[in-house]
Amino acid sequence: MNYVSTRGGSFATGREGGAAFLDILLEGLAPDGGLAMPESYPEIDRDTLDVWRFLSYPELAFEVVRLFATDIPSRDLRGLVMNTYTAAAFGGHETTPMTSLAAYAPGVLLQGLSNGPTLAFKDLAMQLLGHLFEYALARTGEPLNIVGATSGDTGSAAEYALRGKRGIRVFMLSPLGRMSAFQTAQMFSLQDDNIHNLAVRGVFDDCQDLVKAISADADFKRAQSIGTVNSINWARVVAQVVYYFRGYFMATSNNDERVSFTVPSGNFGNICAGHIARMMGLPIERLVCATNENDVLDEFFRTGVYRVRSAAETHATSSPSMDISKASNFERFVFDLVGRDADALKALWRQVDVHGRFDLSSTGSFAEVRERYGFASGSCSHAERIAVIRDVHAATGHVVDPHTAVALKVAREQVRPGVPMVVLETARPAKFGETIREALGRDAPWPAGFEDLLERPQRVIELPADVDALKRYIVDVTSRSPA
């Protein structure tokens, strides 16, 4: 399996035959500013689905990931995967349990993705990424400086996966004052020497732009051994593909059935993994993209117009992990949408750079969004989130976080008779205590092991949204302390 850039350039691998999985594992953006994509998607036939249906989660993860990581010996990859998806790390026999919410909305199921160490779906990819990074660095002996951005859960998932890892430093950018108290404390309370939390005076998109600027500076990236854990990292997306297959098998009794998925989406990484699963042959009828008030993606899927928002136009909401107006992984889908024509993709992004938007509404490409790729969408306001949290609890006794509530509101509107609608859970509700108290008049159940979280001492550096300031900080840290 070789990889290409969405913008047509090549990866600097130092060998013939294109870029393999390990070549791009530690990369953020490609040298031309694009994202890594496989030359083609592996195709899964009915016989393979029949076998995979009865595998455990770690066994299924191995089968899926090895299709994309063909340069890692099977024995090594199996060990990495089996050491990742353990009952100890993910809280029980079933890694992603399925719950019926039929009492709230007939046909709607909730796939639990928050059983990992940081109580968010990001753990399912990040824990594997930590093992893969360690494996790759052991082969090269080189250090790695991870520069990432988070709107909420990516940061803590990455830091918990990489804390104390030899040869790795983590520089995690977050928007100052924009995360929940739980999310903030979960990140900033880590005292490991290799973890550096940087609160940026701006919104998440400013943080993400800084990461992209660092990745686009080839000289700085090489000199400082920069890598990334954001969902622009292909390995993270691959790891997320696994739970779509698992969710399908849990929601159906045989492989003649179809399912739909509703996914709360901010940076488009989670639902992009569903797109890849569907392209591989998983019988997904529709992929429903659910957004909050920052509805750039919903607007595109309804109208064909992709219009980015400025920082001033990006709302701070009660679903903060989705407060994003420039979805990085959307480029991966657009690459497929324009027939993998890198020149056509670059032309669209030039329109965004100049005009802040592109318009596909009158093109054949936009017709394919629904007809070929199965996408639909919807959005959800704060008042609607509160109502969903309240209604789900009243109907089922289940407490959901506000991001999952966004997806449940949209799923209820989009579910079709005879086709199960699987909603992907985002995180434990305790991470968003203020919103849960507003909805239910009481606190969400507090997870074991985090009772004193809000009282723990915190360690964070505040920075402006300025790439030179970030570079100076990274250089200062790397010159003072070995990885």
Sequence and secondary structure as in RCSB ss.txt:
>XXXX:A:sequence
MNYVSTRGGSFATGREGGAAFLDILLEGLAPDGGLAMPESYPEIDRDTLDVWRFLSYPELAFEVVRLFATDIPSR
DLRGLVMNTYTAAAFGGHETTPMTSLAAYAPGVLLQGLSNGPTLAFKDLAMQLLGHLFEYALARTGEPLNIVGAT
SGDTGSAAEYALRGKRGIRVFMLSPLGRMSAFQTAQMFSLQDDNIHNLAVRGVFDDCQDLVKAISADADFKRAQS
IGTVNSINWARVVAQVVYYFRGYFMATSNNDERVSFTVPSGNFGNICAGHIARMMGLPIERLVCATNENDVLDEF
FRTGVYRVRSAAETHATSSPSMDISKASNFERFVFDLVGRDADALKALWRQVDVHGRFDLSSTGSFAEVRERYGF
ASGSCSHAERIAVIRDVHAATGHVVDPHTAVALKVAREQVRPGVPMVVLETARPAKFGETIREALGRDAPWPAGF
EDLLERPQRVIELPADVDALKRYIVDVTSRSPA
>XXXX:A:secstr
  EEETTS     SSSS B HHHHHT SS TTS  EEESS     HHHHHHHTTS HHHHHHHHHHHH TTS HH
HHHHHHHHHS HHHHTSS SS EEE TTTSTTEEEE    STTSBTTHHHHHHHHHHHHHHHHHH   EEEEEE 
SSHHHHHHHHHHTT TTEEEEEEEETT S HHHHHHHHT   TTEEEEEEES HHHHHHHHHHHHH HHHHHHTT
EE  STTSHHHHHHHHHHHHHHHHHH SSTT  EEEEEE SSSHHHHHHHHHHHHT  EEEEEEEE S  HHHHH
HHHSEEE   GGGS   SSGGG  SS TTHHHHHHHHTTT HHHHHHHHHHHHHHSEEE TTSHHHHHHHHTT E
EEEE  HHHHHHHHHHHHHHHS    HHHHHHHHHHHHH BTTB EEEE  B GGGGHHHHHHHHSS     TT 
TTGGGS    EEEES HHHHHHHHHHHHHHS  
